[in-house]
Amino acid sequence: MKKLAALILMLSTTASLPGWAQTNWTLKSAIDYGLQHFGTVRIAQYQTETANQQARQALGLYLPQVSGTGNFTDNLKLQSTLLPAGLGGSTEPTRITLGSKYQTNVNAQVTQPIYDKSLLLGLKAAKPNQQLAELNTRQTREEIIYNITSNYYQVFIAQQQIALLKDNIERTQQVLDVLKLQRDNGVIQPVDYTRTEVNQNNSKSQLSLAENDLNLALNRLKFQMGLPQEQALVLTDSLIMKQVPTLEPSQFEAKNLVSFQQAETNLSLQRLQLQRTKAGYLPTLNFSANYGSLVLANDFSNSFSNFMGFGSIGLRLNVPIFDGFQRDAQIQQAKLTVLTQEEQQRLNTASYRLQFNNAQSQIQRAQANVQNDDRNVKLAQEVYNVTTLQYKQGTKTLTDLINADNSYQQSQSNYINSLINFYQARLDLEKSQGTLLSFYNQLQ
């Protein structure tokens, strides 16, 4: 009983582990796993934390700066100097030694910026820097959603192709069984059987290639999810639909795109950098205070006793006067950088609109293809069924039957491909209008 209880506990614990116990994956669960385990997620988290620490650093520059020092000096040989003749009634210059052999000094200093426009602007830049890190996190999430969804579609189409090829092989085998009997009885020529057998072998070769493509697609999907390659992966979503959904017309707004927002935030940071460079022309004012203790002794035993304190406070005003036009050159460079980024943003906006327009055209064409290929599948199936019946009745030839079967298979393959193209076009449209996160949230 104890062993049985332990086994049940182990199985229940394993089943509760996310990812490792799970083998059946919907598109939603695959994306959920990727958003937690793919490496770029952790990189984005590190970048966000880096931005937070940079904000702390910028704030720390405007807070009091406190430092302490301690010195112990052993003057092995004290410096001597000469006093001129006449001092103290002496008629000759007098050599004297100044200072103490041992000197101990302990000192603490505090510096507080009172006015420094450059530091204040650095504090102001902390917020857009954090916003940029958050946008990078959002971009990472969108890239994971796009890549997993696209690869999920590729796995699905590979599976459908395999299913179609297996169905084709099975139907052809049934025809071959009939043809073998007819050949053995002399009803048909051996070449008719051989020709059909060649088609069967070609289908088997295509099946082998499709199974290899499926393995490659599964490996790519596992990588995009951050799933170990050795773990089993079975898709449970079916992309086959009875009716193509109608998509509502959407309006393009460049500001909804994370790449546009990133560029705007970078532009704000560059404008702040321009202001910081200009602030270098302004005076800075700092308060300082220090306090220390000093011991002077000629005996080592007295070097750490009888400290004498001293201290001071003061203001330091620094006024830039002339730097050889270095700062002016820096300002001009910063201005040119701002102008360059503004022009690049205008070009990017036009490019984003082009991508959106192309995505809309693609999905409209994909919708039409899905509807047309769906009708073709039904027509080809009807033709195949009728041709099969007529072949059995002897009113149609073997060539007619093979052609009908090939047409039916081709129509099915075209429908699967057009359906995948529709979903990929929809995914591209979501990306072009910055709604990938909404797309993900709507998944079941």
Secondary structure, DSSP 8 states (H G I E B T S, - for coil): -HHHHHHHHHHHHHHHSTTTS--EE-HHHHHHHHHHHSHHHHHHHHHHHHHHHHHHHHHHTTS-EEEEEEEEEE-SS--EEEE-TTGGG-SS-EEEE-S-SEEEEEEEEEEEEEE-HHHHHHHHTHHHHHHHHHHHHHHHHHHHHHHHHHHHHHHHHHHHHHHHHHHHHHHHHHHHHHHHHHHHTTSS-HHHHHHHHHHHHHHHHHHHHHHHHHHHHHHHHHHHHT--TTS--EE------SS----------GGGSHHHHHHHHHHHHHHHHHHHHHGGGS-EEEEEEEEEEEEEESSGGGTTSS-EEEEEEEEEEE-----TTHHHHHHHHHHHHHHHHHHHHHHHHHHHHHHHHHHHHHHHHHHHHHHHHHHHHHHHHHHHHHHHHHHHHTSS-HHHHHHHHHHHHHHHHHHHHHHHHHHHHHHHHHHHTT-HHHHHHT--
